[in-house]
Amino acid sequence: MKSYNEALKILKKSQIKISHEIVKSVDSLNRICSSNIYSKNNYPAENNTSLDGFAINFNNTKGISSKKIKKFKVVGSISAGSKPYRKKLKKNEAIEIMTGSAMPNGSNSIIPIEECDVKKDGNKRFILIKKTYKKFENVRFKGSDYKIKDLVIRENTLINPSHIKALKALGIKNIKVKKKINVVFFASGNEISEKNLVSSWKIRNSNHHYLKSLNYNFLFNLKNLGILRDKDEDKFYKKILKILKSRTNIIITSGAVSTGKFDFIPKIINKLKLSYSFKNILIRPGKPILFAKFKGKSKVIFGLPGNPISTAACFRFFVFPYIQNVLGLKPERSIKAKLKNNFIKKEEFTRFVKSKLSTTKDGKLEAEILRGQESFRIKPFIKSNIWVLLPAGKSKFKRGDIVDCFFSNHSNQTLI
């Protein structure tokens, strides 16, 4: 059997081509940008004020002190979003101005409203200034955040909500992204049912719905192609041939990949021409996992074990790394945490263990490996919030060891 790292190397060699499309920037969440994105505008677009106050020329405040107060005439008022005040300020004039408003012509400093003593003389208003101000106090400069042609998002970046805020603020309406990968899914086994009320010898198709719930976080479209029964070998073979002519990129099955009497999926796949493949990996859970790339086709298949936690682990540590590699994403970085409890495994196996990540009182990350690591147990998976990856080559892991952690239901890419 191959090791987990050897399997990852095969996945890396088994590239498929993913094309591009143009989408609205506001609809680009969790997509991969296909090229560098540059700003087409300055941001801010004009010099503007960072707070509410009065715009003045700082030169007119020279020599002012609490003992030598000067009076400035208020000649107008500017609210955010209104047209800029284009008249040039004269000596000892001020403009009332709200946060974000463009600086009036002839002004170069903003006096905060709380530092102003406002007086009225009939219909006229004045402010009394009791100190000297510096040039450009409380002024935000044109292009100080983004200048035209500044890089906003680098190629092969996963778009997150912060990116969408920047794209919208800069007036970038459309962007080029990688198309979502098209995935089809089969569950297999006479025991699998889509019904809610089932006999005690039946199993609800939780794997389908689990993977479907992940499709938004993990960059793919999922289509369910139903349940393969134990005698559906010919049916499955015909469906595979049809899929090979479709726009599907990845086929995922759950169950029927081990060595049981009705585990027919490896037999069917081996009838086809393959360029890369593996079957059975030194991992737990999920040892009987199958992978193959169809020769001459930009399509692959993952045969995942049927037990619910085996399916979840194999998707997270095989299918998703393959998807991120195909889309040009950088490999995920693990979260490093101290192990909270001891754990023993077989030395030659890589283990994916359901765990709980938390912080200590002094702010350090700590991972507790939960009880109930069997692949049928869902309860500890619900209690967990992280996978701990324990590599091959070591059997005993002790409290205090540093371990690698990966989010269960979304990518670590946000940490890069």
Buried (B, 14 or more C-beta within 10 A) or exposed (E): BBBBEEBBEBBBEBBBEBEEEEBEBEEBEBBBBBEEBBBBBBBBEBBBBBBBBBBBBBEBBEEBEEEEEBEBBBBBBBEEEEEEBEEEBEEBBBBBBBBBBBBBEBBBBBBBBEEBEEEEEEEEBBBEBBEBBEEBBBBBEBBEBBEEEBEBBEEBBBBBEEBBEBBEBBEBEEBBBBBBBBBBBBBBBBBBBEEEEBEEEBBBBBBBEBBBEBBBEBBBBBEBBBBBBBEBBEEBBEBBEEBBEEEBBBBBBBBBBBEEEBBBBBEBBEEBEBEBBBBBBBBBBBBBBBBBBBEEBBBBBBBBBBBBBBBBBBBBBBBBBBBBBBBBBEEBEBBEBBBBBEBEBEEEBBBBBBBBBBEEEEEEBBBBBBEBBEBEBBEBBEBBBBBBBBBBEEEEBEEEBEBBBBBBEBBBBEEE
